[in-house]
């Protein structure tokens, strides 16, 4: 396992490890692959289990205490992991950033730990399409996640609001998924909402940064086949959670087999409801949910 840690933490290629440890390159590759698969299989139920309703409530409480965004269950985004272009794959893995990649789609909590991941989508796909087609996205849009019932926002007692995930402009608006208002013609109320949403959403960007800087194999192209690369990425994510729970730093897939793959999303009502939820949150941030300015004397 020493050269597994060496590979994941530095990104040293198998050829270099062959000379360092005097073991055949193919043998090293097979050991790394088996170790990554075992790490995910053993640690996933412990470090990234399928969230229960109570666990969702704990995540929402942490989000509110750290980002002042109520009823928030997680931040969603995708990360392009560089890879070697597989044989006979055409342009499937060639992304808009002009390199070949595999997409890591993730839901992150306020402690920068991964709640759910989905790995393996083609780099050419957009984040929105990847999320819609992944098992977690299908369950969310079909209303089959065990998320808590709508609740009053802090300091209000008028209308209950659903628990939501936050994401950037690439994702579709939904009653349980909020995105920023478009950039043109913003009012003060909408600017404040976008700012507050950004404070919550940045947790996923920070999590990706911590992940790739701790496991620097993700800084270099993965010179292996896509299915092998998926195992490496999943192992890095689960080890990230393992370390986050034990390193004392508090901020600053769900296994795919546990999800249903063939759910159908129907109708446009969720987007209309999403518009109403977003407008309610923007009004809330201008009223009961406003964060007072703090002045300090120098």
C-alpha positions as CSV (number, residue, x, y, z in Angstrom):
1,X,0.0,0.0,0.0
2,X,3.0,2.3,0.2
3,X,3.2,2.9,-3.5
4,X,-0.6,3.2,-3.6
5,X,-0.3,6.2,-1.3
6,X,2.7,7.4,-3.3
7,X,0.6,7.2,-6.5
8,X,-2.5,8.9,-5.2
9,X,-0.7,11.6,-3.2
10,X,1.9,12.6,-5.9
11,X,0.5,11.4,-9.2
12,X,3.7,9.6,-10.1
13,X,3.2,7.5,-13.1
14,X,3.4,3.7,-13.0
15,X,6.6,3.7,-15.1
16,X,8.4,5.8,-12.4
17,X,7.1,3.6,-9.6
18,X,8.4,0.6,-11.5
19,X,12.0,1.9,-11.2
20,X,11.5,3.0,-7.6
21,X,10.1,-0.3,-6.2
22,X,11.5,-2.8,-8.8
23,X,8.1,-4.2,-9.5
24,X,6.6,-4.6,-13.0
25,X,4.4,-1.8,-14.3
26,X,1.5,-4.0,-15.0
27,X,1.8,-5.5,-11.5
28,X,1.7,-2.1,-9.9
29,X,-1.3,-1.1,-12.0
30,X,-3.2,-4.2,-10.9
31,X,-2.4,-3.7,-7.3
32,X,-3.4,-0.1,-7.4
33,X,-6.7,-1.0,-9.1
34,X,-7.6,-3.8,-6.6
35,X,-6.6,-1.5,-3.7
36,X,-8.8,1.4,-4.9
37,X,-11.7,-1.0,-5.4
38,X,-11.3,-2.4,-1.9
39,X,-11.0,1.0,-0.4
40,X,-14.3,2.1,-1.9
41,X,-16.1,-1.1,-1.1
42,X,-15.1,-1.1,2.5
43,X,-15.2,2.6,3.4
44,X,-18.2,3.7,1.3
45,X,-20.9,2.3,3.8
46,X,-19.0,4.0,6.6
47,X,-17.8,7.3,5.1
48,X,-20.5,8.0,2.4
49,X,-23.7,6.1,3.4
50,X,-27.1,6.9,1.9
51,X,-28.3,9.8,4.0
52,X,-31.4,9.4,6.2
53,X,-33.9,12.1,6.9
54,X,-32.2,12.9,10.2
55,X,-28.8,13.2,8.5
56,X,-30.2,15.6,6.0
57,X,-31.5,17.7,8.9
58,X,-28.0,17.7,10.5
59,X,-26.5,18.8,7.2
60,X,-29.0,21.6,6.9
61,X,-28.3,22.8,10.4
62,X,-24.5,22.9,9.7
63,X,-25.1,24.8,6.5
64,X,-27.2,27.4,8.3
65,X,-24.7,27.9,11.1
66,X,-21.7,28.3,8.7
67,X,-23.2,30.0,5.6
68,X,-26.5,31.6,6.9
69,X,-28.4,29.8,4.2
70,X,-31.4,28.0,5.8
71,X,-33.0,24.7,4.6
72,X,-29.9,23.9,2.5
73,X,-29.1,20.2,2.1
74,X,-25.9,20.5,0.0
75,X,-24.0,22.2,-2.8
76,X,-23.9,20.5,-6.2
77,X,-21.3,20.9,-9.0
78,X,-19.2,18.9,-11.4
79,X,-15.5,18.7,-11.8
80,X,-13.6,17.6,-14.9
81,X,-10.9,15.1,-14.1
82,X,-8.2,15.0,-16.8
83,X,-7.7,11.6,-18.5
84,X,-6.1,10.1,-21.5
85,X,-8.3,9.9,-24.6
86,X,-9.5,6.2,-24.8
87,X,-9.1,4.3,-28.0
88,X,-12.0,4.6,-30.5
89,X,-13.8,7.1,-28.3
90,X,-13.9,9.9,-30.7
91,X,-14.7,13.2,-29.1
92,X,-16.8,11.9,-26.3
93,X,-14.3,12.8,-23.6
94,X,-13.2,16.1,-25.1
95,X,-14.7,18.9,-23.0
96,X,-15.4,22.6,-23.6
97,X,-12.1,23.5,-21.8
98,X,-10.3,21.8,-24.7
99,X,-8.9,18.7,-22.9
100,X,-10.1,15.1,-22.4
101,X,-11.8,14.5,-19.1
102,X,-14.2,12.4,-17.0
103,X,-16.8,14.2,-14.9
104,X,-17.1,13.9,-11.2
105,X,-20.5,15.0,-10.1
106,X,-20.8,15.7,-6.3
107,X,-23.1,16.9,-3.5
108,X,-21.0,18.4,-0.7
109,X,-22.0,19.4,2.8
110,X,-20.8,22.5,4.8
111,X,-17.8,20.5,6.2
112,X,-16.5,20.0,2.7
113,X,-17.3,16.2,2.8
114,X,-18.9,14.4,-0.1
115,X,-22.4,13.3,0.5
116,X,-23.1,11.8,-2.9
117,X,-20.8,11.3,-5.9
118,X,-21.3,10.1,-9.5
119,X,-18.3,9.3,-11.6
120,X,-17.8,8.3,-15.2
121,X,-19.7,10.7,-17.4
122,X,-18.2,11.8,-20.7
123,X,-16.3,15.1,-20.6
124,X,-18.3,16.5,-23.5
125,X,-21.6,16.4,-21.4
126,X,-22.8,19.5,-19.6
127,X,-23.2,19.5,-15.8
128,X,-26.9,19.8,-16.1
129,X,-27.3,16.8,-18.3
130,X,-25.0,14.7,-16.2
131,X,-26.9,15.5,-13.1
132,X,-30.3,14.8,-14.7
133,X,-29.1,11.4,-15.9
134,X,-27.2,10.3,-12.7
135,X,-29.2,8.2,-10.2
136,X,-29.2,10.9,-7.5
137,X,-30.5,13.5,-9.9
138,X,-33.3,11.2,-11.2
139,X,-34.4,10.6,-7.6
140,X,-34.3,14.3,-6.8
141,X,-36.3,15.4,-9.8
142,X,-38.8,12.6,-9.3
143,X,-39.4,13.4,-5.6
144,X,-38.0,10.1,-4.4
145,X,-35.3,11.2,-2.1
146,X,-35.9,10.9,1.6
147,X,-35.4,14.6,2.2
148,X,-37.2,16.3,5.1
149,X,-40.7,17.8,4.8
150,X,-40.9,21.6,4.1
151,X,-40.3,23.7,7.2
152,X,-40.5,27.4,8.3
153,X,-37.3,29.4,7.7
154,X,-35.7,30.8,10.8
155,X,-37.6,33.8,12.3
156,X,-40.7,33.2,10.2
157,X,-44.0,31.5,10.8
158,X,-46.0,32.3,7.6
159,X,-45.2,29.8,4.8
160,X,-43.2,26.5,5.0
161,X,-40.4,26.2,2.4
162,X,-38.9,23.0,0.9
163,X,-35.4,21.9,1.7
164,X,-33.1,22.7,-1.2
165,X,-29.8,22.1,-2.8
166,X,-27.8,25.0,-4.3
167,X,-26.0,25.0,-7.6
168,X,-24.7,27.4,-10.3
169,X,-26.3,28.6,-13.5
170,X,-25.6,25.4,-15.4
171,X,-28.3,23.5,-13.5
172,X,-32.0,23.6,-14.0
173,X,-34.2,25.4,-11.5
174,X,-36.4,23.1,-9.4
175,X,-38.3,23.5,-6.2
176,X,-35.6,21.5,-4.4
177,X,-32.6,23.0,-6.4
178,X,-31.9,26.7,-6.4
179,X,-29.7,28.5,-8.9
180,X,-28.7,32.2,-9.1
181,X,-30.8,34.8,-10.8
182,X,-29.6,35.7,-14.4
183,X,-26.9,38.4,-14.4
184,X,-28.8,41.0,-16.4
185,X,-31.2,43.5,-14.8
186,X,-30.5,42.5,-11.2
187,X,-32.3,44.3,-8.5
188,X,-30.7,44.7,-5.0
189,X,-32.9,41.9,-3.7
190,X,-31.7,39.5,-6.4
191,X,-28.1,40.5,-5.9
192,X,-28.3,39.7,-2.2
193,X,-29.9,36.4,-3.0
194,X,-27.1,35.5,-5.5
195,X,-24.5,36.5,-2.9
196,X,-26.1,34.4,-0.2
197,X,-26.4,31.4,-2.5
198,X,-22.8,31.9,-3.6
199,X,-21.7,31.7,0.1
200,X,-23.4,28.3,0.4
201,X,-22.3,27.0,-3.1
202,X,-18.6,27.8,-2.6
203,X,-18.3,24.8,-0.3
204,X,-18.4,22.4,-3.3
205,X,-15.6,24.4,-5.0
206,X,-13.6,24.3,-1.8
207,X,-14.1,20.6,-1.5
208,X,-12.8,20.0,-5.0
209,X,-9.8,22.1,-4.3
210,X,-9.0,20.2,-1.1
211,X,-9.6,16.9,-2.8
212,X,-7.2,17.6,-5.7
213,X,-4.5,19.2,-3.6
214,X,-4.4,16.3,-1.1
215,X,-4.6,13.6,-3.8
216,X,-2.4,15.2,-6.4
217,X,-3.0,12.3,-8.9
218,X,-6.0,14.4,-9.8
219,X,-3.7,17.3,-10.9
220,X,-2.3,15.1,-13.7
221,X,-4.0,13.3,-16.5
222,X,-5.0,9.7,-15.5
223,X,-3.1,7.6,-17.9
224,X,-5.4,4.6,-17.6
225,X,-8.6,3.3,-19.1
226,X,-11.9,5.0,-18.1
227,X,-13.2,2.2,-15.8
228,X,-9.8,2.2,-14.0
229,X,-9.9,6.0,-13.7
230,X,-13.4,5.8,-12.1
231,X,-12.0,3.5,-9.4
232,X,-9.1,5.9,-8.7
233,X,-11.5,8.9,-8.5
234,X,-13.9,7.1,-6.2
235,X,-11.0,6.0,-3.9
236,X,-9.8,9.6,-3.7
237,X,-13.2,10.8,-2.8
238,X,-13.8,8.3,0.0
239,X,-10.3,8.8,1.4
240,X,-11.1,12.6,1.3
241,X,-14.1,11.9,3.6
242,X,-12.1,9.6,5.8
243,X,-9.5,12.3,6.3
244,X,-12.0,15.2,6.8
245,X,-13.7,13.3,9.6
246,X,-10.4,12.9,11.4
247,X,-8.1,15.8,10.7
248,X,-9.8,18.3,12.9
249,X,-10.5,20.9,10.1
250,X,-14.1,22.1,10.2
251,X,-14.4,24.3,7.2
252,X,-12.5,26.8,6.2
253,X,-21.7,7.8,-4.8
254,X,-23.7,7.3,-2.4
255,X,-23.1,3.9,-4.1
256,X,-24.7,3.9,-7.5
257,X,-26.2,0.5,-6.8
258,X,-28.2,2.0,-4.0
259,X,-30.1,4.3,-6.4
260,X,-32.7,3.6,-9.0
261,X,-31.5,4.1,-12.6
262,X,-34.6,4.4,-14.6
263,X,-36.8,7.0,-13.0
264,X,-38.6,9.4,-15.3
265,X,-38.9,13.2,-14.9
266,X,-42.2,14.6,-16.0
267,X,-43.8,18.0,-16.3
268,X,-42.7,21.6,-15.9
269,X,-44.4,22.3,-12.5
270,X,-41.2,21.7,-10.5
271,X,-39.5,24.6,-12.3
272,X,-42.5,26.9,-11.7
273,X,-42.4,25.9,-8.0
274,X,-38.6,26.6,-8.1
275,X,-39.2,30.1,-9.2
276,X,-41.6,30.7,-6.3
277,X,-39.2,29.1,-3.8
278,X,-36.3,31.3,-5.1
279,X,-38.4,34.4,-4.9
280,X,-39.4,33.6,-1.4
281,X,-35.8,33.1,-0.3
282,X,-34.8,36.4,-1.9
283,X,-37.6,38.2,0.0
284,X,-36.5,36.4,3.2
285,X,-32.9,37.5,2.8
286,X,-34.1,41.1,2.6
287,X,-36.2,40.7,5.7
288,X,-36.2,38.2,8.6
289,X,-33.1,36.4,7.2
290,X,-31.0,39.5,6.7
291,X,-27.5,39.3,8.1
292,X,-26.6,42.4,10.1
293,X,-23.4,44.3,9.2
294,X,-20.7,44.0,11.8
295,X,-18.3,46.9,12.4
296,X,-15.0,46.5,14.0
297,X,-12.8,49.2,15.5
298,X,-9.1,49.3,14.5
